[in-house]
């Protein structure tokens, strides 16, 4: 009997030892796995070249266009100092490791649909300033700081995240602009008098201008292009020192995607934002424009860019993003002749529409559009756009405005409230409440609190400098 007990005790000891070894191995494996994880879940550091901290491996092609933007002196497409361009090179095949995506949070309760007949707000901004140290200089006057196009037209990543939270806190829910209007039996587009929408929510259209990542803005604080990382839309940027940054935290698309994952009741029927594209320097960071004499590209280069951007466009569409025309040249539409508009619109139809598909939405660059000379007759340039099939036109205006305009050929014209540096320092009251009705509008959007000191000028100094620039007492 004692021998049996001895054998039994020995077996127990062996089992305990084996369990201890297994536990030790698990601890070691977990430690190795933890050590190899990136510190920032939105960026992954991969060493591919000596001396460079690399977070991706996709090169940026470049190329100037003979159809460059026509500017007003303040627009986001203004010609600025050209950064050192990144040459077209072969794609580096270094494997990319990314963090696991945030699981989609489910609403606590099913949202009840009711008839909504109120205002549909429409706000917009430009591409985000991902790298403020490159966009906001310190060695210039305060007035020059607020005159900087990146100050006036853009917001930072930090500001955008806070704006999303404020919109959510105020009960807004993203909606696709194509859902809120209809074409009547006479072929006239008009805003719907009512439509089904979740109870307690307010519809919001959010659009993003110039999502093209122009060559002349590379190295100035914005990303270079969109890429697909682990099945999701991410970003790619190569800095002058060779450092390459890839991630999900540098531009509005992946940031908004993540916000909707975490707040599914911020998106109606999966709607995200409206991407407003030009075409003269390609789209989404890819040089898809036609080859022009002297631009240093070949047709083969262009075709490679076209094939590279196609899966990105498809993934954007599949995840709730949709497109609008922002013209081809980003010109001042008010100054266009009929022939100029025909040339601009035809180039967009030939070069951009085959990539993004048909769209009925047209966003005027700078909010500039041709007025009717007599208040009745549709201007020739506008008629060109109408005949191209556009029905819903967007301008710029901090106050809410939307109606069908017979003087523009029976199209819908809507103003969009600009969320940017100008709004921060001057339009706070308009964003708090509707000017005419006095009703609450965006009460949680406190620009003083949202303001990012990375702009290298304090909020109060920026307000004072803006007033000085504009001659406002």
C-alpha positions as CSV (number, residue, x, y, z in Angstrom):
1,X,0.0,0.0,0.0
2,X,2.8,2.4,0.9
3,X,4.4,1.7,-2.5
4,X,1.2,2.6,-4.2
5,X,1.0,5.9,-2.3
6,X,4.6,6.7,-3.1
7,X,3.9,6.2,-6.9
8,X,0.8,8.3,-6.6
9,X,2.7,11.1,-4.9
10,X,5.4,10.9,-7.5
11,X,2.8,11.2,-10.3
12,X,1.3,14.3,-8.6
13,X,4.7,15.9,-8.4
14,X,5.4,15.3,-12.1
15,X,2.0,16.8,-13.0
16,X,2.7,19.9,-10.8
17,X,6.2,20.3,-12.4
18,X,4.7,20.0,-15.9
19,X,2.0,22.6,-15.1
20,X,4.7,24.9,-13.8
21,X,6.7,24.6,-17.0
22,X,3.6,25.3,-19.1
23,X,2.7,28.3,-17.1
24,X,6.3,29.6,-17.4
25,X,6.2,29.1,-21.1
26,X,2.9,31.0,-21.4
27,X,4.4,33.9,-19.4
28,X,7.5,34.1,-21.6
29,X,5.4,34.0,-24.8
30,X,3.1,36.7,-23.5
31,X,6.1,38.9,-22.5
32,X,7.6,38.6,-26.0
33,X,4.3,39.4,-27.6
34,X,3.8,42.5,-25.4
35,X,7.4,43.7,-26.1
36,X,6.7,43.5,-29.8
37,X,3.4,45.5,-29.8
38,X,3.6,49.1,-30.9
39,X,3.1,51.8,-28.3
40,X,0.6,53.6,-30.4
41,X,-2.2,51.4,-31.7
42,X,-2.7,53.7,-34.6
43,X,0.9,53.5,-35.9
44,X,3.2,50.6,-36.3
45,X,7.0,51.0,-36.3
46,X,8.8,48.8,-38.8
47,X,12.5,49.2,-39.4
48,X,13.2,48.7,-43.1
49,X,16.1,51.1,-43.7
50,X,19.1,51.9,-41.5
51,X,18.6,55.0,-39.5
52,X,14.9,55.4,-40.4
53,X,11.9,54.8,-38.1
54,X,9.5,53.5,-40.6
55,X,5.7,53.0,-40.1
56,X,4.7,51.9,-43.6
57,X,6.2,51.0,-46.9
58,X,4.3,52.5,-49.8
59,X,6.0,55.2,-51.9
60,X,4.3,58.4,-53.2
61,X,4.3,59.2,-56.9
62,X,4.3,62.8,-57.9
63,X,3.7,64.9,-61.0
64,X,2.7,68.5,-61.7
65,X,-0.3,69.3,-63.8
66,X,-0.7,72.0,-66.5
67,X,-4.3,72.3,-65.2
68,X,-3.3,73.7,-61.8
69,X,-5.8,75.3,-59.5
70,X,-7.1,78.8,-60.1
71,X,-6.9,80.5,-56.7
72,X,-8.2,83.5,-54.8
73,X,-5.3,83.8,-52.4
74,X,-6.8,82.1,-49.4
75,X,-8.2,78.8,-50.6
76,X,-6.8,75.4,-49.5
77,X,-5.6,74.7,-53.0
78,X,-3.4,77.8,-53.2
79,X,0.0,77.4,-54.6
80,X,2.4,77.2,-51.7
81,X,6.1,76.5,-51.4
82,X,6.7,73.1,-52.9
83,X,8.2,70.6,-50.5
84,X,10.9,68.1,-51.6
85,X,9.0,65.7,-53.8
86,X,9.1,61.9,-53.3
87,X,10.2,60.1,-56.4
88,X,8.3,57.3,-58.0
89,X,9.9,54.1,-56.8
90,X,9.1,50.4,-56.5
91,X,6.8,49.4,-53.7
92,X,8.7,48.2,-50.7
93,X,7.3,44.8,-49.7
94,X,8.1,45.0,-46.0
95,X,5.3,43.2,-44.1
96,X,2.9,45.5,-42.2
97,X,1.7,44.7,-38.7
98,X,-1.3,46.6,-37.4
99,X,-3.2,46.7,-34.2
100,X,-6.5,44.8,-33.9
101,X,-9.4,47.0,-34.9
102,X,-11.7,48.3,-32.2
103,X,-14.8,46.0,-31.9
104,X,-18.0,47.7,-33.0
105,X,-20.1,48.9,-30.1
106,X,-23.7,48.0,-30.3
107,X,-26.4,50.5,-29.4
108,X,-28.1,49.9,-26.0
109,X,-31.5,49.9,-27.6
110,X,-32.9,49.7,-31.2
111,X,-33.5,53.2,-32.5
112,X,-37.1,54.0,-33.4
113,X,-37.7,55.6,-36.8
114,X,-40.1,58.6,-36.9
115,X,-40.9,61.3,-39.4
116,X,-38.3,64.1,-39.4
117,X,-39.2,67.4,-41.0
118,X,-36.6,69.7,-39.5
119,X,-33.4,71.3,-40.7
120,X,-30.6,69.1,-42.1
121,X,-27.4,70.7,-41.0
122,X,-24.3,70.5,-43.4
123,X,-20.8,71.2,-42.1
124,X,-17.5,70.9,-43.8
125,X,-13.8,71.1,-43.3
126,X,-10.6,70.3,-45.2
127,X,-7.9,67.6,-44.8
128,X,-6.6,67.6,-41.3
129,X,-3.3,69.0,-40.2
130,X,-1.7,65.8,-39.0
131,X,1.8,67.3,-38.3
132,X,1.2,70.8,-36.8
133,X,5.0,71.5,-36.5
134,X,5.2,71.5,-40.3
135,X,2.1,73.7,-40.8
136,X,2.2,76.4,-38.2
137,X,5.4,78.5,-38.1
138,X,6.6,80.3,-35.0
139,X,8.9,82.9,-36.5
140,X,6.3,85.2,-38.1
141,X,3.9,87.9,-36.8
142,X,0.5,87.0,-35.2
143,X,-1.3,88.4,-38.2
144,X,0.8,86.3,-40.6
145,X,0.0,83.2,-38.4
146,X,-3.8,83.6,-38.8
147,X,-3.4,84.5,-42.5
148,X,-1.7,81.1,-43.1
149,X,-4.0,79.0,-45.2
150,X,-3.5,76.1,-42.8
151,X,-4.8,78.2,-40.0
152,X,-7.7,79.7,-41.8
153,X,-9.0,76.6,-43.7
154,X,-7.9,73.6,-41.6
155,X,-8.2,72.0,-38.2
156,X,-5.9,69.6,-36.4
157,X,-6.4,66.0,-35.4
158,X,-7.1,67.0,-31.8
159,X,-9.7,69.6,-32.8
160,X,-11.4,67.1,-35.2
161,X,-11.8,64.5,-32.5
162,X,-13.3,67.0,-30.1
163,X,-15.7,68.3,-32.8
164,X,-16.9,64.7,-33.5
165,X,-17.6,64.3,-29.8
166,X,-19.4,67.6,-29.6
167,X,-21.6,66.7,-32.6
168,X,-22.4,63.4,-31.0
169,X,-23.2,65.0,-27.6
170,X,-25.6,67.4,-29.4
171,X,-27.6,64.5,-30.8
172,X,-26.5,64.6,-34.4
173,X,-26.3,61.6,-36.7
174,X,-24.5,61.4,-40.0
175,X,-26.8,61.0,-43.1
176,X,-26.0,60.6,-46.8
177,X,-26.9,63.8,-48.6
178,X,-28.6,61.7,-51.3
179,X,-31.2,60.5,-48.7
180,X,-32.5,64.0,-47.8
181,X,-33.7,65.2,-51.3
182,X,-35.8,63.9,-54.1
183,X,-36.7,64.8,-57.7
184,X,-40.4,65.6,-58.2
185,X,-42.7,64.5,-61.1
186,X,-41.5,67.6,-63.1
187,X,-37.9,66.6,-62.8
188,X,-37.1,69.3,-60.2
189,X,-34.9,68.3,-57.3
190,X,-36.1,69.5,-53.9
191,X,-35.4,68.8,-50.2
192,X,-37.8,66.2,-48.8
193,X,-40.5,67.7,-46.6
194,X,-40.0,64.8,-44.2
195,X,-38.2,61.4,-44.1
196,X,-37.7,58.6,-41.7
197,X,-35.0,59.1,-39.1
198,X,-34.1,57.8,-35.7
199,X,-36.2,59.4,-32.9
200,X,-34.3,62.0,-30.8
201,X,-31.5,62.3,-33.5
202,X,-30.8,65.3,-35.8
203,X,-29.5,64.6,-39.4
204,X,-26.1,65.9,-40.3
205,X,-24.2,66.0,-43.6
206,X,-20.4,66.2,-43.1
207,X,-18.3,67.0,-46.2
208,X,-14.6,67.2,-46.6
209,X,-13.1,69.3,-49.4
210,X,-9.9,68.7,-51.4
211,X,-9.4,65.1,-50.4
212,X,-6.8,64.9,-53.0
213,X,-3.5,65.5,-51.1
214,X,-1.9,67.8,-53.7
215,X,1.7,67.5,-54.6
216,X,2.5,71.0,-53.7
217,X,1.3,70.5,-50.1
218,X,3.5,67.4,-49.4
219,X,5.7,68.1,-46.5
220,X,3.6,70.9,-45.1
221,X,1.7,69.1,-42.4
222,X,-1.0,66.9,-44.2
223,X,-0.8,63.3,-45.2
224,X,0.5,62.2,-48.6
225,X,-2.2,59.6,-49.5
226,X,-4.7,57.1,-48.3
227,X,-3.8,53.4,-48.2
228,X,-5.3,50.2,-47.1
229,X,-3.9,48.8,-43.9
230,X,-5.2,45.4,-42.6
231,X,-8.4,45.8,-44.6
232,X,-9.1,49.3,-43.4
233,X,-8.5,52.8,-44.8
234,X,-5.3,54.3,-43.3
235,X,-2.8,57.0,-44.2
236,X,0.7,57.2,-45.6
237,X,3.2,60.1,-45.3
238,X,6.9,60.3,-46.0
239,X,8.8,63.1,-44.4
240,X,11.9,64.9,-45.8
241,X,14.2,63.0,-43.5
242,X,13.0,59.7,-44.9
243,X,10.8,58.8,-42.0
244,X,7.6,57.2,-43.2
245,X,4.4,57.4,-41.1
246,X,1.5,55.0,-41.6
247,X,-1.5,54.9,-39.3
248,X,-5.1,55.5,-38.5
249,X,-4.8,58.7,-36.5
250,X,-3.7,61.3,-39.1
251,X,-6.8,62.1,-41.2
252,X,-10.5,62.4,-40.9
253,X,-11.5,59.2,-42.7
254,X,-9.9,56.6,-40.3
255,X,-10.7,58.8,-37.3
256,X,-14.3,59.0,-38.2
257,X,-14.4,55.3,-39.1
258,X,-13.2,54.5,-35.6
259,X,-15.6,57.0,-34.0
260,X,-18.6,55.3,-35.7
261,X,-17.3,51.9,-34.6
262,X,-17.4,53.1,-31.1
263,X,-20.6,55.1,-31.5
264,X,-22.8,53.3,-34.1
265,X,-25.7,55.6,-33.3
266,X,-23.7,58.5,-34.9
267,X,-24.3,57.0,-38.4
268,X,-27.7,56.5,-40.1
269,X,-27.7,53.5,-42.5
270,X,-23.9,53.4,-42.3
271,X,-23.4,56.9,-43.7
272,X,-20.0,58.5,-43.1
273,X,-18.8,61.7,-44.9
274,X,-18.9,63.2,-48.4
275,X,-15.5,63.5,-50.1
276,X,-15.3,66.4,-52.4
277,X,-12.7,65.9,-55.2
278,X,-11.0,67.9,-57.8
279,X,-9.0,66.2,-60.5
280,X,-6.1,68.4,-61.8
281,X,-3.6,66.7,-59.4
282,X,-5.3,63.3,-59.1
283,X,-7.4,62.0,-56.2
284,X,-6.8,60.6,-52.7
285,X,-3.0,61.1,-53.1
286,X,-2.7,59.3,-56.4
287,X,-1.6,61.1,-59.6
288,X,-4.5,59.9,-61.8
289,X,-4.7,63.0,-63.9
290,X,-3.9,62.8,-67.6
291,X,-0.2,63.1,-68.6
292,X,0.8,66.5,-69.6
293,X,3.9,67.6,-71.5
294,X,6.8,68.2,-69.1
295,X,5.2,66.7,-66.0
296,X,7.8,63.9,-65.9
297,X,5.3,61.0,-66.0
298,X,4.4,58.4,-68.5
299,X,1.0,56.9,-69.3
300,X,2.2,53.7,-67.6
301,X,2.9,55.7,-64.5
302,X,-0.6,57.1,-64.6
303,X,-2.2,53.7,-65.1
304,X,-0.3,52.3,-62.1
305,X,-1.7,55.1,-60.0
306,X,-5.2,54.5,-61.3
307,X,-5.0,50.8,-60.5
308,X,-3.6,51.5,-57.0
309,X,-6.5,53.9,-56.1
310,X,-9.3,51.7,-57.3
311,X,-9.4,49.3,-54.3
312,X,-9.3,52.4,-52.0
313,X,-12.3,54.0,-53.7
314,X,-14.2,50.7,-53.4
315,X,-13.4,50.3,-49.7
316,X,-14.5,53.9,-49.1
317,X,-17.8,53.2,-50.8
318,X,-18.2,49.9,-49.0
319,X,-17.8,51.6,-45.6
320,X,-20.3,54.5,-46.1
321,X,-18.2,57.2,-47.8
322,X,-19.4,58.9,-50.9
323,X,-18.2,61.4,-53.5
324,X,-19.0,64.8,-54.9
325,X,-17.4,66.9,-57.6
326,X,-15.4,69.9,-56.4
327,X,-14.7,70.9,-60.0
328,X,-11.6,69.7,-61.9
329,X,-9.4,72.8,-61.6
330,X,-10.6,74.3,-58.2
331,X,-11.3,77.6,-59.9
332,X,-13.4,80.6,-58.9
333,X,-16.7,79.7,-60.6
334,X,-18.1,83.2,-60.5
335,X,-15.4,84.2,-63.0
336,X,-16.0,81.2,-65.4
337,X,-17.2,81.6,-68.9
338,X,-19.4,78.9,-70.4
339,X,-16.5,77.6,-72.4
340,X,-14.2,77.5,-69.3
341,X,-16.9,75.5,-67.4
342,X,-17.3,73.1,-70.3
343,X,-13.6,72.4,-70.3
344,X,-13.4,72.0,-66.5
345,X,-16.5,69.8,-66.2
346,X,-15.5,67.6,-69.2
347,X,-12.1,66.9,-67.7
348,X,-13.7,65.9,-64.4
349,X,-16.2,63.6,-66.3
350,X,-13.4,62.0,-68.3
351,X,-10.8,61.6,-65.6
352,X,-12.6,61.4,-62.2
353,X,-16.1,60.0,-62.8
354,X,-14.7,56.7,-64.3
355,X,-13.0,56.1,-61.0
356,X,-15.5,57.3,-58.4
357,X,-18.7,56.6,-60.3
358,X,-21.6,59.0,-61.0
359,X,-22.5,61.7,-58.5
360,X,-25.3,64.3,-58.5
361,X,-23.6,66.5,-56.0
362,X,-21.4,69.5,-57.0
363,X,-19.4,71.6,-54.4
364,X,-18.4,75.0,-55.6
365,X,-14.7,75.8,-54.9
366,X,-14.5,78.7,-52.4
367,X,-18.3,78.7,-52.3
368,X,-18.2,80.8,-55.6
369,X,-20.9,80.4,-58.1
370,X,-22.3,82.4,-61.1
371,X,-25.3,84.5,-60.4
372,X,-28.2,85.0,-62.7
373,X,-27.9,88.4,-64.5
374,X,-31.7,89.1,-64.2
375,X,-32.8,86.9,-61.4
376,X,-34.6,84.5,-63.8
377,X,-32.3,83.3,-66.5
378,X,-29.9,80.4,-65.6
379,X,-26.2,81.5,-66.3
380,X,-24.4,79.6,-69.1
381,X,-21.7,78.1,-66.8
382,X,-24.4,76.8,-64.4
383,X,-26.3,75.4,-67.2
384,X,-23.3,73.4,-68.3
385,X,-23.2,71.7,-64.8
386,X,-26.9,71.1,-64.8
387,X,-26.7,69.4,-68.2
388,X,-23.9,67.2,-66.9
389,X,-26.5,65.8,-64.4
390,X,-25.6,67.6,-61.2
391,X,-28.7,68.4,-59.1
392,X,-27.5,69.3,-55.6
393,X,-25.0,72.2,-55.3
394,X,-23.1,73.3,-52.2
395,X,-21.7,76.6,-51.4
396,X,-20.2,78.1,-48.2
397,X,-22.0,80.0,-45.4
398,X,-21.9,79.7,-41.7
399,X,-25.6,80.3,-41.4
400,X,-28.0,77.6,-42.5
401,X,-29.5,77.9,-46.0
402,X,-31.0,75.4,-48.5
403,X,-33.6,75.7,-51.2
404,X,-34.4,74.9,-54.8
405,X,-33.3,77.8,-57.0
406,X,-35.3,78.4,-60.2
407,X,-32.8,81.2,-61.3
408,X,-30.1,78.6,-61.4
409,X,-32.0,76.1,-63.5
410,X,-34.1,74.4,-60.7
411,X,-31.3,73.0,-58.7
412,X,-30.9,72.7,-54.9
413,X,-28.4,75.2,-53.4
414,X,-27.2,74.7,-49.9
415,X,-24.7,76.5,-47.8
416,X,-22.3,74.5,-45.6
417,X,-21.0,75.8,-42.3
418,X,-17.2,75.9,-42.4
419,X,-15.5,74.3,-39.3
420,X,-12.0,75.8,-39.5
421,X,-9.8,78.4,-38.1
422,X,-12.0,81.2,-39.3
423,X,-15.0,79.7,-37.5
424,X,-12.9,79.3,-34.4
425,X,-12.0,83.0,-34.1
426,X,-15.1,84.6,-35.5
427,X,-18.2,82.4,-35.9
428,X,-18.8,81.0,-32.4
429,X,-22.2,82.7,-31.9
430,X,-23.5,81.4,-35.2
431,X,-22.5,77.9,-34.3
432,X,-24.2,78.1,-30.9
433,X,-27.6,79.0,-32.3
434,X,-29.5,79.7,-35.5
435,X,-29.3,83.4,-36.3
436,X,-32.9,83.8,-37.4
437,X,-34.8,81.5,-35.1
438,X,-32.5,81.7,-32.0
439,X,-32.8,77.9,-31.7
440,X,-29.9,75.8,-30.3
441,X,-27.6,74.6,-33.0
442,X,-24.2,73.2,-31.8
443,X,-24.2,74.0,-28.1
444,X,-21.4,71.6,-27.3
445,X,-19.0,73.0,-29.9
446,X,-17.1,75.4,-27.8
447,X,-14.3,76.6,-30.1
448,X,-12.2,78.2,-27.3
449,X,-12.0,74.8,-25.6
450,X,-11.5,72.8,-28.8
451,X,-8.8,75.1,-30.0
452,X,-5.4,73.4,-30.3
453,X,-2.4,75.3,-29.0
454,X,-0.3,73.4,-31.6
455,X,-1.3,76.3,-33.9
456,X,1.5,78.2,-32.2
457,X,-0.6,81.2,-31.2
458,X,-3.0,81.4,-28.3
459,X,-6.7,81.6,-28.8
460,X,-7.0,85.1,-27.6
461,X,-4.0,86.3,-29.6
462,X,-5.5,84.6,-32.7
463,X,-8.8,86.4,-32.2
464,X,-7.0,89.7,-31.9
465,X,-4.8,89.1,-34.9
466,X,-7.8,88.1,-37.0
467,X,-9.6,91.3,-36.1
468,X,-6.5,93.3,-37.0
469,X,-6.1,91.5,-40.3
470,X,-9.8,92.1,-41.2
471,X,-9.9,95.7,-39.9
472,X,-12.6,94.8,-37.4
473,X,-12.9,97.0,-34.3
